[in-house]
């Protein structure tokens, strides 16, 4: 405790001291420089490739989308990537915790409240290659070093038309950097709870290509999640340690090769609950365009091997002892290939077509400790599909988007006499974007999408605290029907103030939603089983406003109202209830300050509405409010000093009830240095 207070006081003192120099520096600038008027804010049109598999301006998309610059994420007051991405209320994970303090199986991406369980209902890509865990559908956010990122894009709304299964709620893509010359970047951050993040990125252009290597180390001794009034001798810190690396080789004529590796280990809040993951993979891609730039193509292939190990325990009612109940070892292999092409026609219109295949093989090798029984459920799942789409622009102000994809998926169990199962699905999508005047876009879209159950949902059981969840090999695919309308305006209110506004209303109906349905409750054990609901609905409103000021200040505000409910479950006690772990709302406000000399500071306030742990809505998690802040100071031309605070006011954020109450991370203060050469 004494050591923690010393660190807190030192970092807070440094932060207060750093707030003074920008003003003083501004007073010392030459008079001639102060009199120069600041340049007017400029609206930069972001290009995204995630929504349609083609480079498209955000203003021409019929669905909502968001993009982050890699430098923006590196400077965010978030020590892990997924916390930085939650700067958009439309983006969330299954729980209020992140990869800093969560079991990997709870790290499913949650877009628009379509998240009845920890599995992602959105596809995560890195340079076009699927990044979702092949066996379980969750996401290892530390797989890609932060310094390797060029941009992150998220396309909201049903994405099955171009991508197939897993893109039920949308697509998030990590776009990595390509070296444009000799460059080197180092970042070292350290703070409370032995938290350390070290990153390195180095690249060099060679002939007509380049080599870019990046690596990241992360470690935290963590915190005790269990509420103080419920803790016992068995409760320990949630810890995490990971090492990741990537090598990107860009060759002439559009060839790219990527090699990656990841190792992470976690302690999950008691001495005997741990998990560990090792992953290695490689991918290759080939892309290009015609001489006239009116046609292009892309092809890719990938292979990965992974081993996930986890232990589960039962904890005594007084939380003074625990016993191992289940050991799991989950090896899996993941292969895939695909390609697509496009060509321009008419005046700015395009047509695209392509397809892909993926094969996943995995087992959950389990030992039931108290009986010695063993089992190895698992199997092989294959999926693939073809798609075609067109963006028709009869007028520069109009974009009509039409697309459809046909998919087939099959799964074959590895043990017993059970027969394999599968299905076919057609995913159409139609949308319209209209720009009646420069800077103003009105849009609407409708779509169908689907998600096949993962091998994890079909075959792997697990236990969290005194909640045991069983697998279900008879699960069917989830099916979604959705629509959205919205618009955006980007322009100048008055010189030199710019404003961007965006609003979207969406509605989704999810059939066969897979949830962890409660089947029995006793004082010592809650038993759940993965089941297909009859249906659920997810509707909501997303609002975003950002001021671009020619002065040193910037302001942003965003809000997402989420109404995700069980409609037909077969149990009247659950019908009409909120889907587990979907909050009533998410909101965020930001205030930023930056000078031409490189001084910068920002503060954000994030709010979360109430949510529930279970389908009966009996285990409530209270609303919460957190504050984050960061200060950045230039030291020399190539170096920057930063001090950051997550959950600055040390708010108690309820994150889970199993049924023991667990909290999300307390205040974390840390700081460090970033070196960039050449600048």
C-alpha positions in Angstrom: 0.0 0.0 0.0 2.8 2.4 0.9 4.6 1.7 -2.4 1.3 2.4 -4.3 0.8 5.7 -2.6 4.4 6.8 -3.3 4.0 6.0 -7.0 0.6 7.8 -7.1 1.9 10.9 -5.5 5.0 11.0 -7.7 3.0 10.7 -10.9 0.3 13.2 -9.9 3.0 15.7 -8.9 4.7 15.2 -12.3 1.4 15.6 -14.1 0.6 18.9 -12.3 4.1 20.3 -13.0 3.7 19.4 -16.7 0.5 21.4 -17.0 2.4 24.7 -16.3 5.1 24.8 -19.1 2.7 25.0 -22.1 1.3 28.4 -20.9 4.7 29.6 -20.0 6.1 28.5 -23.3 3.4 30.3 -25.1 4.3 33.5 -23.3 7.9 33.2 -24.3 7.3 32.8 -28.0 8.4 35.7 -30.2 5.7 38.4 -30.8 5.8 37.9 -34.5 5.0 34.2 -34.2 2.1 34.9 -31.8 0.5 37.3 -34.3 0.3 34.8 -37.1 -3.3 33.6 -37.4 -3.8 29.8 -36.8 -4.7 27.8 -39.9 -8.4 27.0 -40.3 -9.4 23.4 -39.4 -9.5 21.0 -42.3 -11.8 18.1 -42.7 -9.8 15.1 -43.8 -11.8 12.5 -45.8 -10.8 9.0 -44.3 -10.6 6.1 -46.7 -11.7 2.7 -45.3 -11.4 -0.8 -46.9 -13.3 -2.8 -44.2 -16.9 -2.1 -45.0 -16.9 -3.3 -48.6 -13.4 -4.8 -49.2 -12.6 -1.8 -51.5 -11.1 1.6 -50.7 -14.2 3.8 -50.1 -14.6 7.3 -48.5 -16.5 7.2 -45.3 -19.0 9.7 -46.7 -19.9 7.3 -49.5 -20.8 4.3 -47.2 -24.5 3.5 -46.6 -23.6 2.2 -43.1 -21.9 3.8 -40.2 -18.1 3.5 -39.8 -15.3 4.9 -37.7 -11.5 5.0 -38.1 -8.6 5.6 -35.7 -5.1 6.7 -36.8 -2.3 4.5 -35.4 -0.7 7.5 -33.7 -4.0 8.4 -32.0 -4.1 4.9 -30.4 -0.5 5.1 -29.3 -1.2 8.3 -27.4 -4.5 7.3 -25.8 -4.7 6.9 -22.0 -5.1 3.1 -22.4 -2.4 0.6 -21.7 -4.1 -2.1 -23.9 -5.5 -1.7 -27.4 -9.1 -2.7 -26.8 -9.4 -0.1 -24.1 -8.3 2.5 -26.6 -10.9 1.4 -29.1 -13.6 1.8 -26.6 -13.2 5.5 -27.0 -16.2 5.0 -29.4 -19.3 4.0 -27.4 -20.4 1.8 -30.4 -17.4 -0.5 -29.5 -17.4 -2.7 -26.5 -16.3 -6.1 -25.2 -18.5 -8.7 -23.5 -17.7 -7.3 -20.0 -16.6 -3.9 -18.7 -13.1 -5.4 -18.3 -10.5 -5.6 -21.0 -7.5 -7.7 -22.1 -5.6 -6.2 -19.2 -7.7 -8.1 -16.7 -10.0 -10.6 -18.4 -9.9 -14.3 -19.2 -9.4 -14.5 -23.0 -12.8 -16.3 -23.5 -14.5 -13.1 -22.3 -12.8 -10.9 -24.9 -15.5 -11.1 -27.6 -16.0 -7.9 -29.6 -19.4 -6.3 -28.9 -20.8 -4.0 -31.6 -24.3 -2.5 -31.1 -25.2 -4.8 -28.2 -25.3 -8.0 -30.3 -23.4 -10.0 -27.6 -25.4 -12.6 -25.7 -22.2 -14.3 -24.7 -18.4 -13.8 -24.7 -18.0 -14.9 -28.3 -17.5 -12.1 -30.9 -20.4 -11.2 -33.0 -18.1 -9.1 -35.2 -15.3 -10.2 -37.4 -11.8 -8.9 -36.5 -9.2 -8.7 -39.2 -5.5 -7.8 -39.5 -4.6 -6.8 -43.0 -7.6 -8.8 -44.3 -6.7 -12.0 -42.4 -9.2 -13.2 -39.8 -7.9 -12.5 -36.2 -10.8 -14.1 -34.2 -9.7 -17.1 -32.2 -10.3 -20.1 -34.6 -11.7 -22.4 -31.8 -13.6 -19.9 -29.6 -14.2 -16.7 -31.5 -12.7 -14.4 -28.9 -9.9 -12.0 -29.7 -6.3 -11.8 -28.5 -5.9 -8.0 -28.7 -2.2 -8.2 -27.8 -1.4 -10.2 -30.9 -0.5 -7.0 -32.9 2.1 -4.7 -31.3 0.6 -1.2 -31.0 3.6 0.4 -32.8 2.8 -1.8 -35.9 -0.6 -0.1 -36.5 -1.2 2.3 -39.3 -5.0 2.6 -38.9 -7.9 0.8 -37.3 -11.3 0.7 -39.0 -14.7 -0.4 -37.8 -17.7 -0.9 -40.0 -20.9 -1.2 -38.1 -23.9 -3.2 -39.1 -24.3 -6.7 -40.6 -21.1 -7.6 -42.5 -21.9 -11.1 -43.8 -22.5 -9.9 -47.3 -18.8 -9.3 -48.1 -17.3 -11.5 -45.3 -19.7 -14.3 -44.3 -19.8 -15.9 -40.8 -18.5 -14.0 -37.7 -19.3 -10.6 -39.3 -22.8 -10.6 -37.8 -22.5 -7.2 -36.1 -19.9 -5.7 -38.3 -16.1 -5.7 -39.1 -13.1 -4.3 -37.3 -9.8 -4.3 -39.1 -6.3 -3.6 -37.9 -4.2 -2.2 -40.8 -0.4 -2.5 -40.2 2.4 -0.2 -41.3 4.7 -0.6 -44.2 8.1 0.9 -43.9 8.8 3.8 -46.3 12.5 4.1 -45.4 14.9 3.6 -42.5 12.8 4.2 -39.4 12.9 3.2 -35.7 10.4 3.7 -32.9 10.6 2.8 -29.3 8.0 3.2 -26.5 8.5 2.3 -22.8 5.7 2.8 -20.3 5.8 1.8 -16.6 3.6 2.5 -13.6 1.6 1.1 -10.7 1.1 -2.6 -10.0 4.3 -3.4 -11.8 2.6 -2.5 -15.1 5.1 -2.3 -18.0 4.5 -2.0 -21.8 7.6 -1.9 -24.1 7.3 -1.7 -27.8 9.7 -1.5 -30.7 9.2 -1.1 -34.4 12.0 -1.0 -37.0 11.8 -0.9 -40.8 13.8 -0.3 -43.9 13.0 0.1 -47.6 14.9 -2.4 -49.8 14.8 -2.0 -53.5 11.1 -2.0 -54.5 10.0 -3.4 -51.2 10.5 -3.1 -47.5 11.0 -5.0 -44.2 9.1 -4.0 -41.0 9.5 -5.8 -37.7 7.6 -5.0 -34.5 7.5 -6.4 -31.0 5.7 -5.7 -27.7 6.1 -6.9 -24.1 3.3 -6.3 -21.6 3.2 -7.2 -17.9 1.0 -6.2 -14.9 0.8 -7.6 -11.4 -2.8 -6.5 -11.5 -5.3 -6.1 -8.7 -7.8 -8.1 -6.6 -11.1 -8.0 -8.4 -13.3 -9.5 -5.7 -15.3 -7.0 -3.7 -13.5 -6.3 -0.3 -16.5 -7.3 1.7 -16.5 -10.8 0.0 -12.8 -11.5 -0.2 -11.2 -14.5 1.5 -7.7 -16.0 1.7 -8.1 -17.5 -1.8 -8.5 -14.1 -3.6 -5.3 -12.9 -5.4 -4.4 -10.4 -8.1 -5.5 -10.8 -11.7 -2.2 -10.8 -13.5 -1.2 -10.7 -17.2 2.0 -11.1 -19.2 2.3 -11.3 -23.0 5.0 -11.1 -25.7 4.1 -10.6 -29.3 6.0 -10.0 -32.5 5.3 -9.5 -36.2 7.5 -9.4 -39.3 6.1 -7.9 -42.5 8.0 -8.2 -45.7 6.7 -6.2 -48.7 8.1 -7.5 -52.0 7.9 -6.0 -55.5 4.7 -6.5 -57.6 2.3 -6.4 -54.7 3.5 -9.5 -52.7 3.4 -9.3 -48.9 4.4 -11.9 -46.3 3.6 -11.7 -42.6 4.9 -13.9 -39.8 3.6 -13.6 -36.2 4.0 -15.1 -32.8 2.3 -14.6 -29.4 2.7 -15.9 -25.9 0.5 -14.8 -23.0 -0.1 -16.1 -19.5 -2.7 -15.0 -16.9 -3.6 -15.4 -13.3 -7.4 -15.2 -13.0 -7.9 -14.1 -9.4 -7.1 -17.2 -7.3 -3.8 -19.2 -6.9 -5.1 -22.2 -9.0 -7.0 -20.4 -11.8 -4.6 -19.7 -14.7 -4.5 -19.8 -18.4 -1.8 -19.7 -21.1 -1.7 -19.3 -24.9 0.9 -19.8 -27.5 0.4 -19.0 -31.1 2.4 -19.0 -34.4 1.2 -18.1 -37.8 2.1 -16.9 -41.3 0.2 -15.3 -44.2 0.9 -14.2 -47.7 -1.0 -11.8 -49.9 -0.8 -10.6 -53.5 -2.6 -7.5 -54.7 -2.4 -5.0 -57.5 -4.2 -2.7 -59.9 -4.3 -2.3 -63.7 -2.2 0.3 -65.4 -5.2 2.6 -65.8 -6.2 2.1 -62.2 -9.7 1.0 -63.2 -9.4 -2.6 -62.0 -7.7 -4.5 -59.2 -7.3 -7.8 -57.5 -6.2 -9.4 -54.2 -5.5 -12.9 -53.0 -4.4 -14.3 -49.6 -3.6 -17.4 -47.7 -2.8 -18.1 -44.1 -2.0 -20.9 -41.6 -1.9 -20.8 -37.8 -1.3 -23.2 -34.9 -2.3 -22.4 -31.4 -2.4 -24.0 -27.9 -4.7 -22.7 -25.2 -4.5 -24.1 -21.7 -6.8 -23.2 -18.7 -7.6 -24.4 -15.2 -10.9 -24.1 -13.3 -11.7 -24.4 -9.6 -14.5 -24.5 -7.1 -14.2 -22.0 -4.3 -15.5 -22.5 -0.8 -18.4 -20.4 0.4 -16.1 -18.5 2.8 -13.5 -18.0 0.0 -10.7 -19.4 2.1 -9.9 -22.4 0.0 -10.3 -23.7 -3.5 -10.1 -27.1 -5.3 -9.2 -27.8 -8.9 -12.2 -29.2 -10.8 -11.2 -29.1 -14.5 -8.0 -29.0 -16.5 -8.3 -28.0 -20.2 -5.8 -28.2 -23.0 -7.1 -26.9 -26.4 -4.9 -27.3 -29.4 -6.2 -25.9 -32.7 -5.1 -25.3 -36.3 -6.5 -22.7 -38.7 -6.1 -22.5 -42.5 -7.7 -20.3 -45.0 -7.4 -18.7 -48.5 -9.4 -16.3 -50.5 -9.4 -13.6 -53.1 -11.4 -10.9 -54.8 -11.3 -8.6 -57.7 -13.0 -5.3 -58.8 -13.4 -3.2 -61.8 -14.8 0.2 -62.5 -17.6 0.9 -64.9 -19.6 3.9 -65.9 -18.7 7.1 -64.2 -17.2 6.2 -60.8 -19.2 3.0 -60.3 -17.5 -0.3 -59.3 -18.3 -4.0 -59.2 -16.5 -6.5 -56.9 -16.6 -10.3 -56.6 -14.6 -13.0 -54.8 -14.7 -15.8 -52.3 -12.8 -17.5 -49.5 -12.4 -20.8 -47.6 -11.5 -21.5 -44.0 -10.9 -24.8 -42.1 -10.5 -25.0 -38.3 -9.6 -28.1 -36.4 -9.6 -28.2 -32.6 -10.2 -30.2 -29.4 -10.9 -29.4 -25.8 -8.9 -32.1 -24.0 -10.3 -32.1 -20.5 -9.5 -33.8 -17.2 -12.2 -33.8 -14.5 -9.9 -33.7 -11.4 -12.1 -35.1 -8.7 -13.0 -38.3 -10.8 -10.0 -38.6 -13.1 -12.3 -38.8 -16.1 -11.0 -37.5 -19.4 -12.7 -36.4 -22.6 -11.6 -34.7 -25.8 -14.6 -33.2 -27.5 -13.9 -31.1 -30.6 -13.9 -31.5 -34.3 -13.4 -29.9 -37.7 -15.3 -26.9 -39.0 -15.2 -25.8 -42.6 -16.7 -22.8 -44.1 -16.6 -20.9 -47.4 -18.5 -18.6 -49.6 -18.7 -16.4 -52.7 -19.9 -12.8 -53.0 -20.6 -10.1 -55.5 -21.3 -6.4 -55.0 -21.6 -3.2 -56.9 -21.5 0.5 -56.0 -23.5 2.3 -58.6 -23.1 6.1 -58.9 -25.6 7.4 -61.4 -24.8 10.9 -60.1 -21.8 12.1 -58.0 -24.2 12.7 -55.2 -25.7 9.2 -55.1 -24.2 5.8 -54.3 -26.4 2.7 -54.4 -24.7 -0.3 -52.9 -26.0 -3.8 -53.6 -24.3 -7.0 -52.6 -24.9 -10.7 -51.7 -23.0 -13.6 -50.5 -23.7 -17.3 -50.4 -22.1 -19.4 -47.6 -21.8 -23.0 -46.6 -20.5 -24.3 -43.2 -20.1 -27.8 -42.0 -18.8 -29.2 -38.7 -17.8 -32.8 -38.0 -17.3 -34.0 -34.4 -14.1 -35.8 -33.5 -15.5 -38.4 -31.1 -18.6 -40.6 -30.7 -21.1 -41.5 -33.4 -22.7 -38.1 -33.7 -23.3 -37.0 -37.3 -21.8 -33.8 -38.7 -24.1 -30.8 -39.2 -24.1 -27.7 -41.3 -26.1 -25.2 -43.2 -26.2 -22.8 -46.2 -27.0 -19.2 -45.9 -27.6 -16.2 -48.3 -26.6 -12.8 -47.0 -27.9 -9.9 -49.1 -27.3 -6.2 -48.4 -28.6 -3.0 -49.9 -27.8 0.6 -49.0 -28.0 4.1 -50.3 -25.8 7.2 -49.6 -26.9 10.7 -50.8 -24.8 13.8 -50.5 -27.3 16.7 -51.3 -24.5 19.2 -50.6 -20.8 19.1 -49.8 -20.2 17.8 -46.3 -23.7 16.4 -45.8 -24.4 12.7 -46.2 -27.7 10.9 -45.6 -27.7 7.1 -45.7 -29.7 3.9 -45.1 -29.1 0.2 -45.4 -30.8 -3.2 -44.8 -29.1 -6.5 -44.5 -29.2 -10.2 -43.5 -26.3 -11.8 -41.7 -25.4 -15.1 -39.9 -22.9 -16.6 -37.6 -22.1 -20.3 -37.3 -21.5 -21.6 -33.7 -17.8 -22.0 -32.8 -16.2 -25.3 -31.9 -15.9 -23.8 -28.4 -19.7 -23.3 -28.1 -20.4 -26.7 -29.5 -17.9 -28.8 -27.4 -16.1 -26.9 -24.6 -17.5 -26.4 -21.1 -16.0 -24.0 -18.5 -16.4 -22.6 -15.0 -16.2 -19.1 -13.6 -16.3 -19.0 -9.9 -19.4 -21.0 -8.9 -21.0 -20.7 -12.3 -20.6 -23.8 -14.5 -21.5 -23.5 -18.2 -22.0 -26.6 -20.4 -21.5 -27.0 -24.1 -24.2 -27.9 -26.6 -23.3 -29.9 -29.8 -26.8 -29.3 -31.2 -26.5 -25.5 -31.6 -27.7 -23.9 -34.8 -26.4 -20.8 -36.6 -27.5 -17.3 -35.5 -29.4 -15.3 -38.1 -29.8 -11.6 -38.1 -32.1 -9.2 -40.0 -31.2 -5.6 -39.6 -31.6 -2.1 -40.9 -30.2 1.4 -40.1 -30.7 5.0 -41.2 -28.5 7.9 -40.4 -26.5 10.8 -41.6 -23.4 13.0 -41.1 -22.4 16.6 -41.6 -18.8 17.8 -41.8 -18.1 21.5 -42.2 -17.3 24.9 -40.7 -19.6 26.5 -38.2 -17.7 29.8 -38.6 -14.0 30.5 -39.3 -12.0 28.9 -37.8 -14.3 26.4 -36.1 -15.1 23.0 -37.8 -17.8 20.5 -36.7 -18.5 16.9 -37.5 -21.9 15.4 -36.5 -23.0 11.8 -37.0 -26.2 10.1 -36.0 -27.5 6.6 -36.7 -30.6 4.6 -35.6 -30.4 0.8 -36.1 -32.7 -2.1 -35.5 -31.7 -5.8 -35.5 -33.6 -9.0 -34.9 -31.4 -12.0 -34.0 -32.9 -15.4 -34.4 -31.4 -18.5 -32.7 -29.2 -16.2 -30.5 -26.7 -18.3 -28.6 -26.7 -17.4 -24.9 -25.5 -19.0 -21.6 -29.0 -19.9 -20.4 -29.5 -20.6 -16.7 -30.8 -24.1 -16.1 -30.5 -24.5 -12.3 -29.5 -22.4 -9.3 -28.4 -23.8 -5.9 -26.5 -22.0 -3.0 -23.2 -23.6 -4.1 -23.5 -23.8 -7.9 -25.2 -22.0 -10.8 -25.5 -24.2 -13.9 -25.9 -22.7 -17.4 -25.9 -24.3 -20.8 -25.4 -22.8 -24.2 -28.7 -22.6 -25.9 -30.3 -21.1 -29.0 -32.9 -18.5 -28.0 -36.0 -18.1 -30.0 -35.1 -14.5 -30.8 -33.7 -11.3 -29.5 -33.8 -7.7 -30.7 -31.1 -5.1 -30.5 -32.0 -1.5 -31.4 -30.3 1.7 -30.6 -29.1 5.2 -31.4 -25.5 6.3 -32.0 -24.6 10.0 -31.7 -21.2 11.6 -32.2 -20.0 15.3 -32.3 -16.5 16.6 -32.8 -15.3 20.2 -32.8 -12.2 21.1 -34.7 -10.8 24.3 -33.3 -8.0 26.4 -34.8 -7.1 27.3 -31.3 -5.3 24.8 -29.1 -8.5 23.1 -27.8 -10.7 20.3 -29.2 -14.0 18.9 -27.9 -15.8 15.6 -28.6 -18.9 13.9 -27.3 -20.5 10.6 -28.2 -23.4 8.5 -27.0 -24.9 5.1 -27.7 -28.3 4.1 -26.4 -28.5 0.3 -26.4 -31.8 -1.7 -26.1 -31.0 -5.4 -26.5 -33.7 -7.7 -25.2 -34.7 -11.3 -25.1 -38.0 -11.7 -27.0 -38.6 -15.5 -27.3 -36.7 -17.8 -25.0 -39.1 -20.5 -24.0 -39.0 -19.3 -20.4 -41.4 -16.5 -19.5 -39.1 -15.4 -16.7 -36.5 -14.3 -19.3 -38.6 -12.9 -22.0 -38.4 -9.1 -22.2 -35.2 -9.0 -20.2 -32.0 -7.4 -21.3 -29.4 -9.5 -23.0 -26.6 -10.3 -20.5 -23.7 -7.8 -20.2 -25.3 -5.2 -22.6 -25.5 -1.8 -20.9 -28.4 0.5 -21.2 -26.1 3.1 -22.7 -22.4 4.1 -23.2 -21.3 7.8 -23.3 -18.0 9.6 -23.6 -16.9 13.2 -23.6 -13.3 14.3 -24.4 -11.4 17.6 -24.0 -8.1 18.0 -25.7 -5.3 20.6 -25.8 -2.3 20.7 -28.1 0.3 23.3 -29.1 2.3 23.6 -32.3 5.4 22.8 -30.2 4.1 19.3 -29.3 2.7 19.9 -25.8 -0.6 18.0 -25.5 -3.1 17.0 -22.8 -6.5 15.3 -22.9 -9.2 14.2 -20.5 -12.2 12.0 -21.1 -15.2 11.0 -19.1 -16.9 7.7 -19.8 -20.3 6.5 -18.6 -22.0 3.1 -18.6 -25.6 2.3 -17.9 -26.8 -0.6 -15.8 -26.4 -4.1 -17.2 -27.0 -7.7 -16.0 -24.8 -10.8 -15.6 -27.6 -13.3 -16.3 -30.6 -13.9 -18.6 -33.0 -13.6 -15.7 -31.7 -10.1 -14.9 -31.3 -10.9 -11.3 -27.6 -10.2 -11.0 -27.4 -6.4 -11.6 -24.3 -4.4 -12.4 -24.7 -0.8 -11.4 -24.1 2.3 -13.7 -20.5 3.6 -13.6 -18.5 6.7 -14.5 -14.8 6.8 -15.1 -12.2 9.6 -16.0 -9.0 9.1 -18.0 -6.3 11.6 -18.7 -3.0 12.0 -20.4 -0.3 14.6 -20.8 2.5 14.6 -23.4 5.6 16.8 -23.4 8.3 17.0 -26.1 11.8 16.5 -24.6 13.9 16.7 -27.7 13.0 16.6 -31.4 12.7 12.8 -31.5 11.5 12.1 -27.9 8.2 12.6 -26.1 7.5 12.2 -22.4 4.0 11.1 -21.4 2.1 10.7 -18.1 -1.3 8.9 -18.1 -4.1 7.9 -15.8 -6.8 5.4 -16.3 -9.8 5.6 -14.0 -8.3 8.7 -12.5 -10.9 9.1 -9.7 -10.6 5.4 -8.7 -14.2 4.7 -9.3 -15.6 1.3 -8.3 -16.9 -0.3 -11.6 -18.9 -3.5 -11.1 -17.9 -5.9 -13.8 -19.2 -9.4 -12.9 -21.3 -11.4 -10.4 -20.5 -15.1 -10.4 -22.4 -14.6 -8.0 -19.5 -13.1 -6.1 -19.2 -9.4 -7.0 -16.0 -8.5 -9.0 -14.8 -5.1 -10.0 -13.1 -3.7 -13.1 -9.6 -2.2 -12.8 -9.0 0.6 -10.2 -6.9 3.7 -10.9 -3.7 3.1 -12.9 -1.1 5.8 -13.1 1.9 5.3 -15.4 4.3 7.2 -17.7 7.1 6.8 -20.1 9.0 7.9 -23.2 8.4 7.5 -26.9 11.4 7.8 -29.3 10.9 8.2 -33.0 13.6 8.4 -35.7 13.4 10.0 -38.2 10.7 12.2 -36.8 
